[in-house]
């Protein structure tokens, strides 16, 4: 079955960068898009971006353009998201989530366990 | 960019009652771009409804979605205690995608 395993807790100073990983298994990695979504403490879901592992095409929410870089390594079935210039408001749980279907761009259906990033 | 506004912010109901959660888009959106998620504390979100009205695999029939244009609805018929959660709507046609701010459902 579809399984997404994310990297663990990361504690960062303000101004630093963090790279979160998302290792996929149970399906053909390059066949489905991957979304990145974050959730601040007590807050709602915030869609950040999407990547097609097959060709590296990305789409990033305007709020995060210039701050976030999405990549995918087909050889290890792992996606990465780098978040730069961290501020306290970036403290959140970051999720990767696979698209529902090959034809659905940006419909997260299978979620990782979440990666906690704390900026302080 | 589309803005999704969910209402009510919090809904308190009893088991067996029906819940109606709404999501309004800032401009008309295609029905195939609309989805609903359920999130319980400490858990990742779970896809409930996609394409406005299609239930995801394993989702009970008491969950249903409807709507068109700017107004979309998630209905939970005959609430169960385990339906206590926060519910989010999502719009995504092409990119970017947008979540609503969520409705907390208390049973």
Interface residues (C-beta under 8 A of the other chain):
Chain A: X35 X37 X44 X45 X46 X47 X49 X50 X59 X60 X61 X62 X95 X97 X100 X104 X105 X106 X107 X108 X109 X111 X112 X113 X114
Chain B: X1 X35 X37 X39 X44 X45 X46 X47 X50 X56 X86 X88 X90 X92 X94 X95 X96 X97 X98 X99 X100 X101 X102
